[in-house]
Structure formats: structure tokens, C-alpha cells
Amino acid sequence: MIDPNMFKNLRLRGGFVIASIEFTHAPMVDALEREAVATTRILGRKFDLVI
């Protein structure tokens, strides 16, 4: 399995940063109740990811 800590604070193009990344086995859905594989929360230039 991939260690999510290796992506933490990773700088992306445009000055964005992956602030946190988490892997989950729980089912996720989007706002329209469709199955989703990930969620992203963006705060300023920081991304919080759940995959």
C-alpha cells in the first residue's frame, strides 16, 4: 500500500499544496448521491484529499 505521508506538503503547480491525504475503505458519494472515489476540500491553496 502507498504511504500517504509521502504526499503530505507536496507542492503542486500553481503554488498549491497537498495539506493532507487519507485513504479510506468507507463508501463515498457526491452531492448527487453518485458513487465517488475521492473527495477534495480546498482551503486557499491547500488541498485535503480523501481517497
N, CA, C and O atoms as CSV, one atom per row, in Angstrom:
chain,resi,resn,atom,element,x,y,z
A,1,MET,N,N,0.840,-1.179,0.000
A,1,MET,CA,C,0.000,0.000,0.000
A,1,MET,C,C,0.890,1.249,0.000
A,1,MET,O,O,1.992,1.240,0.548
A,2,ILE,N,N,0.403,2.292,-0.608
A,2,ILE,CA,C,1.134,3.552,-0.691
A,2,ILE,C,C,1.042,4.285,0.643
A,2,ILE,O,O,-0.026,4.359,1.250
A,3,ASP,N,N,2.163,4.822,1.087
A,3,ASP,CA,C,2.198,5.604,2.320
A,3,ASP,C,C,1.727,7.027,2.014
A,3,ASP,O,O,2.409,7.753,1.291
A,4,PRO,N,N,0.567,7.440,2.555
A,4,PRO,CA,C,0.061,8.775,2.242
A,4,PRO,C,C,0.952,9.903,2.740
A,4,PRO,O,O,0.876,11.020,2.228
A,5,ASN,N,N,1.794,9.630,3.728
A,5,ASN,CA,C,2.671,10.677,4.263
A,5,ASN,C,C,3.688,11.177,3.244
A,5,ASN,O,O,4.201,12.288,3.379
A,6,MET,N,N,3.987,10.368,2.221
A,6,MET,CA,C,4.958,10.810,1.220
A,6,MET,C,C,4.390,11.929,0.333
A,6,MET,O,O,5.150,12.604,-0.362
A,7,PHE,N,N,3.061,12.133,0.348
A,7,PHE,CA,C,2.432,13.189,-0.440
A,7,PHE,C,C,2.100,14.422,0.391
A,7,PHE,O,O,1.776,15.473,-0.161
A,8,LYS,N,N,2.178,14.301,1.704
A,8,LYS,CA,C,1.834,15.410,2.579
A,8,LYS,C,C,2.807,16.571,2.350
A,8,LYS,O,O,4.019,16.369,2.287
A,9,ASN,N,N,2.269,17.776,2.229
A,9,ASN,CA,C,3.028,19.008,1.967
A,9,ASN,C,C,3.722,19.007,0.605
A,9,ASN,O,O,4.679,19.752,0.397
A,10,LEU,N,N,3.246,18.180,-0.315
A,10,LEU,CA,C,3.789,18.144,-1.669
A,10,LEU,C,C,3.307,19.379,-2.435
A,10,LEU,O,O,2.106,19.645,-2.494
A,11,ARG,N,N,4.235,20.124,-3.017
A,11,ARG,CA,C,3.891,21.325,-3.781
A,11,ARG,C,C,3.486,20.929,-5.197
A,11,ARG,O,O,4.156,20.130,-5.852
A,12,LEU,N,N,2.384,21.502,-5.650
A,12,LEU,CA,C,1.862,21.259,-6.986
A,12,LEU,C,C,2.008,22.523,-7.823
A,12,LEU,O,O,2.354,23.582,-7.301
A,13,ARG,N,N,1.747,22.413,-9.105
A,13,ARG,CA,C,1.799,23.587,-9.985
A,13,ARG,C,C,0.836,24.648,-9.503
A,13,ARG,O,O,-0.215,24.333,-8.945
A,14,GLY,N,N,1.183,25.885,-9.714
A,14,GLY,CA,C,0.310,26.992,-9.351
A,14,GLY,C,C,0.399,27.379,-7.889
A,14,GLY,O,O,-0.379,28.207,-7.416
A,15,GLY,N,N,1.352,26.780,-7.162
A,15,GLY,CA,C,1.529,27.129,-5.763
A,15,GLY,C,C,0.620,26.375,-4.804
A,15,GLY,O,O,0.556,26.708,-3.621
A,16,PHE,N,N,-0.086,25.358,-5.303
A,16,PHE,CA,C,-0.950,24.564,-4.439
A,16,PHE,C,C,-0.135,23.534,-3.668
A,16,PHE,O,O,0.952,23.138,-4.087
A,17,VAL,N,N,-0.687,23.106,-2.525
A,17,VAL,CA,C,-0.006,22.142,-1.653
A,17,VAL,C,C,-1.021,21.091,-1.214
A,17,VAL,O,O,-2.158,21.424,-0.882
A,18,ILE,N,N,-0.610,19.821,-1.212
A,18,ILE,CA,C,-1.435,18.771,-0.626
A,18,ILE,C,C,-1.206,18.828,0.882
A,18,ILE,O,O,-0.174,18.374,1.374
A,19,ALA,N,N,-2.162,19.383,1.607
A,19,ALA,CA,C,-2.026,19.565,3.051
A,19,ALA,C,C,-2.223,18.250,3.793
A,19,ALA,O,O,-1.511,17.955,4.753
A,20,SER,N,N,-3.205,17.456,3.336
A,20,SER,CA,C,-3.428,16.156,3.968
A,20,SER,C,C,-3.988,15.194,2.938
A,20,SER,O,O,-4.633,15.604,1.974
A,21,ILE,N,N,-3.735,13.917,3.150
A,21,ILE,CA,C,-4.248,12.860,2.280
A,21,ILE,C,C,-4.558,11.662,3.155
A,21,ILE,O,O,-3.786,11.300,4.043
A,22,GLU,N,N,-5.696,11.059,2.890
A,22,GLU,CA,C,-6.163,9.938,3.705
A,22,GLU,C,C,-6.784,8.895,2.785
A,22,GLU,O,O,-7.503,9.238,1.847
A,23,PHE,N,N,-6.509,7.627,3.053
A,23,PHE,CA,C,-7.145,6.539,2.322
A,23,PHE,C,C,-8.229,5.946,3.208
A,23,PHE,O,O,-8.032,5.773,4.411
A,24,THR,N,N,-9.376,5.634,2.609
A,24,THR,CA,C,-10.486,5.072,3.365
A,24,THR,C,C,-11.116,3.919,2.594
A,24,THR,O,O,-11.072,3.881,1.364
A,25,HIS,N,N,-11.697,2.991,3.326
A,25,HIS,CA,C,-12.433,1.891,2.703
A,25,HIS,C,C,-13.937,2.157,2.755
A,25,HIS,O,O,-14.724,1.392,2.198
A,26,ALA,N,N,-14.332,3.233,3.418
A,26,ALA,CA,C,-15.751,3.578,3.548
A,26,ALA,C,C,-16.299,4.058,2.202
A,26,ALA,O,O,-15.607,4.770,1.474
A,27,PRO,N,N,-17.515,3.683,1.869
A,27,PRO,CA,C,-18.104,4.167,0.617
A,27,PRO,C,C,-18.329,5.676,0.670
A,27,PRO,O,O,-18.678,6.224,1.716
A,28,MET,N,N,-18.127,6.340,-0.463
A,28,MET,CA,C,-18.320,7.789,-0.544
A,28,MET,C,C,-19.300,8.092,-1.660
A,28,MET,O,O,-19.389,7.357,-2.644
A,29,VAL,N,N,-20.033,9.179,-1.497
A,29,VAL,CA,C,-20.958,9.637,-2.534
A,29,VAL,C,C,-20.763,11.129,-2.734
A,29,VAL,O,O,-20.306,11.835,-1.835
A,30,ASP,N,N,-21.116,11.603,-3.926
A,30,ASP,CA,C,-21.020,13.035,-4.199
A,30,ASP,C,C,-22.334,13.716,-3.825
A,30,ASP,O,O,-23.220,13.083,-3.250
A,31,ALA,N,N,-22.463,14.989,-4.144
A,31,ALA,CA,C,-23.641,15.767,-3.770
A,31,ALA,C,C,-24.921,15.259,-4.434
A,31,ALA,O,O,-26.019,15.514,-3.938
A,32,LEU,N,N,-24.789,14.544,-5.546
A,32,LEU,CA,C,-25.958,13.997,-6.240
A,32,LEU,C,C,-26.194,12.532,-5.891
A,32,LEU,O,O,-26.947,11.835,-6.573
A,33,GLU,N,N,-25.540,12.068,-4.815
A,33,GLU,CA,C,-25.676,10.689,-4.320
A,33,GLU,C,C,-25.124,9.637,-5.279
A,33,GLU,O,O,-25.554,8.484,-5.252
A,34,ARG,N,N,-24.164,10.035,-6.132
A,34,ARG,CA,C,-23.491,9.069,-7.007
A,34,ARG,C,C,-22.254,8.554,-6.290
A,34,ARG,O,O,-21.681,9.251,-5.453
A,35,GLU,N,N,-21.844,7.337,-6.618
A,35,GLU,CA,C,-20.639,6.773,-6.028
A,35,GLU,C,C,-19.429,7.621,-6.407
A,35,GLU,O,O,-19.283,8.025,-7.561
A,36,ALA,N,N,-18.570,7.887,-5.440
A,36,ALA,CA,C,-17.365,8.688,-5.680
A,36,ALA,C,C,-16.139,7.902,-5.220
A,36,ALA,O,O,-16.237,7.066,-4.321
A,37,VAL,N,N,-15.000,8.167,-5.828
A,37,VAL,CA,C,-13.760,7.500,-5.431
A,37,VAL,C,C,-12.872,8.402,-4.590
A,37,VAL,O,O,-11.906,7.931,-3.990
A,38,ALA,N,N,-13.188,9.706,-4.535
A,38,ALA,CA,C,-12.366,10.634,-3.755
A,38,ALA,C,C,-13.156,11.898,-3.448
A,38,ALA,O,O,-14.137,12.218,-4.119
A,39,THR,N,N,-12.706,12.604,-2.422
A,39,THR,CA,C,-13.227,13.935,-2.130
A,39,THR,C,C,-12.035,14.875,-1.964
A,39,THR,O,O,-10.962,14.480,-1.507
A,40,THR,N,N,-12.256,16.109,-2.343
A,40,THR,CA,C,-11.217,17.127,-2.214
A,40,THR,C,C,-11.816,18.343,-1.521
A,40,THR,O,O,-12.880,18.829,-1.905
A,41,ARG,N,N,-11.133,18.822,-0.510
A,41,ARG,CA,C,-11.522,20.072,0.137
A,41,ARG,C,C,-10.377,21.043,-0.103
A,41,ARG,O,O,-9.220,20.737,0.183
A,42,ILE,N,N,-10.707,22.211,-0.628
A,42,ILE,CA,C,-9.691,23.209,-0.954
A,42,ILE,C,C,-9.868,24.398,-0.029
A,42,ILE,O,O,-10.943,24.993,0.035
A,43,LEU,N,N,-8.807,24.738,0.686
A,43,LEU,CA,C,-8.793,25.898,1.577
A,43,LEU,C,C,-7.628,26.777,1.151
A,43,LEU,O,O,-6.468,26.464,1.418
A,44,GLY,N,N,-7.949,27.883,0.486
A,44,GLY,CA,C,-6.877,28.737,-0.034
A,44,GLY,C,C,-6.117,27.996,-1.113
A,44,GLY,O,O,-6.675,27.691,-2.168
A,45,ARG,N,N,-4.861,27.703,-0.867
A,45,ARG,CA,C,-4.034,26.948,-1.808
A,45,ARG,C,C,-3.704,25.555,-1.288
A,45,ARG,O,O,-2.789,24.902,-1.791
A,46,LYS,N,N,-4.443,25.098,-0.285
A,46,LYS,CA,C,-4.183,23.794,0.317
A,46,LYS,C,C,-5.302,22.818,-0.002
A,46,LYS,O,O,-6.483,23.148,0.107
A,47,PHE,N,N,-4.911,21.601,-0.404
A,47,PHE,CA,C,-5.854,20.535,-0.705
A,47,PHE,C,C,-5.878,19.524,0.429
A,47,PHE,O,O,-4.826,19.123,0.927
A,48,ASP,N,N,-7.065,19.112,0.838
A,48,ASP,CA,C,-7.264,17.988,1.745
A,48,ASP,C,C,-7.953,16.899,0.943
A,48,ASP,O,O,-9.057,17.109,0.441
A,49,LEU,N,N,-7.323,15.739,0.814
A,49,LEU,CA,C,-7.832,14.668,-0.037
A,49,LEU,C,C,-8.233,13.455,0.788
A,49,LEU,O,O,-7.552,13.086,1.745
A,50,VAL,N,N,-9.346,12.841,0.403
A,50,VAL,CA,C,-9.740,11.533,0.939
A,50,VAL,C,C,-9.964,10.649,-0.275
A,50,VAL,O,O,-10.778,10.962,-1.144
A,51,ILE,N,N,-9.239,9.547,-0.327
A,51,ILE,CA,C,-9.295,8.641,-1.486
A,51,ILE,C,C,-9.758,7.277,-1.001
A,51,ILE,O,O,-9.882,6.348,-1.798
